[in-house]
């Protein structure tokens, strides 16, 4: 486990190796300095806790990868952070406690409790029970599933951890196969609305959704929303799940039904029945594209609406642009450059209560089902 | 196709379903203090957060001899100095392309025609369909002529479907009494529909003020107690540490009553005392707020004597530093009778608040900067733990801190550890800064975005402005009729005059120390 902290984190109070049964007691003592000059114990910082954040890391490499993220999350959303690692460096079951502190107003240190429990082999099955004993009552519990596979494939460990969570966070862009969308949508449907879902891939495309909504707003493109007839999304290498979610969102919000899929080399087109006729959505892998999506073009118009087109493109530096007729940026908007830690920290207070995601996921599932039928 | 409130189904779930619409924001008083300290930093932060519409122009309008380049440089310096996030080169280059400058004199009709031509030249290239927001960061005496000239120059669109919008933001103070406020409102109403007018009170954009409604109506434990059965009294304090500073000219005419009570404090009182609105849309919330103003007890001549204290700061020490008296401040008349402190006891005469005093106070050169609302609950019966009449238990107090250090605290009685029963008051404290760990946006960011999206919930409606002026004007007229026989003085760096202490101590209560 890395003890590095983010640049803005003031201190990570030293990690202590502890007995699993003593974790809670060690946490109680963690923020007191027994060697204070007065001879009495003094509080080192203020304990703050907005949530329980249970993090599943299948391997120690995964845990190391997210160590800095954990510190950054604690700064933005102080929590009791319980990292469960499905691999142990020492023994079957090993536990460590520490505190992640940062300076708040008035020079006070605000600290999050940080517990890491590593398990090897059969002991992995014991991890959910440890997490259950450590979550603080009366606070939301979020499960961040860092494994690069759908949580729906996570088996009994995931099932048990998800059962104690109010909110599950994962990143579908990391899944190796877009068919995982099907399993995930089925699982999401089975969990019902009682458990919040945050897909970081969905969060990342929010600036695109905002820009599309603005570009097609009736105030600047009258009639475009109702008469949209073509959407082309160019994307880079890697997962196409963000693209599927984007198409799913458009279809859900604009009332497109019954997608029929046609594939050609490097491109997939779905034809929907739109309110005013067919709508074609194409996802195309572009040779020069480096991000997902890279460029989006929309066209609208019909018998009773004037025709129009608009192209949007990702620029370097995390910016998005609306292009002019020559393909040059006409208007650039900043999109906050958010790393994984910031995405997770922003999702925690939202509790995954975005019904639009579930609906976009459902449509995405139907797009994939067509592809693999 | 499910529609959002903006008529755009894609806007649902994004920015509360109300997207800021492409628009030009014309700042009158573009080189002034407010523009540099608040408005330009607010717009820049909105840009960084991706909240500005794709089509947006910020057009500064002022007398000063500048062009786009020099205004952009001034804006960058202002952002560098006052923004919660400093400018960085990559983003600033994109942002500054939206900034323009139109030199002009507020009294010159030709300048408005030039402004219109400038806007017509700028907007097509930025995809702005003629939507315009006029931010009047100017003295109240200039509001009427500017509004009339805007109309004469053809810069105001009527509020009709499928037409570009014209909106106007008016800064406080709106007038200096009821008559002048009505005059301004009348003049504005001749040109703009009320739905196009956004009267800003930046206190309403602060997180704690917004969270007051959440605290009251999203928690089941407070609202049942929120009435005369359980609440002893309410104290609203807006304390300033600094003196009159560079605002001598304005402040000499205004004084504490006009500067703080008429707007900020009465708005806070409305938020505390209002009945539960049945919806969160602008008119419903504002209807409920004006109901509070309509219930404020009128102040008779006798009440003016016993329930209102005004005072002025004399020399003293603030945080150990010498502080001159008000009359020795630069730009202040040596015989000034302007109030720098006001304390008021008032009542909201309705079923919920019958008999509950609201103590309001504001002042300059107080020991520290602090704005808060304190709700003090009634004492527990004088039996059991509170049986010792000479040493009653401290009552429960719920405090909402508005600035600085936004948050809330609740004082409760607990047992000190040990074999004997000893009661001790402890404070449960919630601080936005340390709990949520992220920077709170400035109030102006939220408010400017609301204007772009056409949401007037956090802005004052005409009737509310006039109702609050009507209540305040009776105090002003009472003071005028009575003359200034005696103006109490309080040393700078203290919590106000002894007369204010007497005002509350007569009721067996005392002012809190924020």
Contacts between the chains, C-beta under 8 A, distances in Angstrom:
chain1	res1	chain2	res2	distance
A	46	B	434	6.7
A	48	B	434	5.9
A	48	B	435	6.1
A	48	B	437	8.0
A	50	B	435	6.2
A	50	B	436	7.4
A	75	B	437	5.5
A	76	B	436	7.9
A	76	B	437	4.5
A	76	B	438	5.2
A	77	B	436	7.4
A	77	B	437	5.9
A	78	B	434	7.5
A	78	B	435	6.9
A	78	B	437	5.9
A	102	B	437	7.6
A	104	B	431	7.5
A	104	B	433	5.6
A	104	B	434	3.8
A	104	B	437	7.9
A	105	B	404	8.0
A	105	B	405	5.9
A	105	B	431	7.1
A	105	B	433	4.5
A	105	B	434	6.7
A	106	B	405	7.3
A	108	B	434	6.8
A	110	B	434	4.4
A	110	B	437	7.5
A	206	B	14	7.3
A	207	B	50	5.5
A	209	B	10	7.1
A	209	B	14	6.3
A	210	B	14	5.2
A	210	B	15	7.3
A	210	B	19	7.5
A	210	B	50	6.7
A	211	B	54	6.4
A	212	B	10	6.3
A	213	B	8	6.0
A	213	B	10	3.7
A	213	B	11	5.0
A	213	B	14	5.8
A	213	B	19	6.0
A	214	B	19	5.9
A	214	B	22	7.5
A	214	B	53	5.8
A	214	B	54	4.9
A	215	B	54	6.5
A	216	B	8	7.4
A	216	B	10	6.4
A	217	B	6	7.4
A	217	B	8	5.1
A	217	B	10	7.9
A	217	B	11	7.3
A	217	B	19	6.2
A	217	B	21	6.9
A	217	B	22	7.9
A	218	B	7	5.6
A	218	B	8	6.2
A	219	B	21	4.8
A	219	B	22	6.6
A	219	B	129	6.3
A	219	B	131	7.1
A	220	B	21	7.8
A	220	B	22	5.3
A	220	B	55	6.6
A	220	B	127	5.9
A	220	B	129	5.5
A	222	B	162	7.4
A	225	B	1	7.7
A	225	B	8	6.6
A	225	B	9	6.8
A	225	B	10	6.9
A	226	B	1	7.5
A	250	B	10	7.6
A	253	B	1	7.3
A	253	B	2	7.0
A	253	B	9	4.6
A	253	B	10	5.3
A	253	B	12	6.8
A	254	B	1	5.8
A	254	B	9	6.4
A	254	B	10	7.5
A	255	B	1	4.2
A	275	B	1	6.3
A	317	B	90	5.0
A	317	B	91	7.9
A	319	B	94	6.6
A	322	B	54	5.4
A	322	B	127	6.9
A	330	B	125	7.5
A	330	B	126	7.9
A	330	B	127	6.9
A	331	B	54	4.9
A	331	B	55	6.1
A	331	B	126	6.2
A	331	B	127	5.9
A	332	B	94	4.4
A	332	B	97	7.7
A	333	B	47	7.7
A	333	B	50	5.8
A	333	B	52	6.9
A	333	B	54	5.6
A	333	B	94	7.8
A	334	B	47	5.5
A	334	B	48	5.4
A	334	B	49	7.6
A	334	B	50	5.5
A	334	B	91	5.3
A	334	B	94	6.5
A	334	B	95	7.5
A	335	B	50	5.0
A	336	B	48	6.8
A	336	B	49	6.0
A	336	B	50	6.0
A	345	B	437	7.8
A	345	B	438	7.7
A	349	B	436	7.5
A	354	B	13	6.2
A	355	B	13	8.0
A	356	B	12	6.6
A	356	B	13	4.7
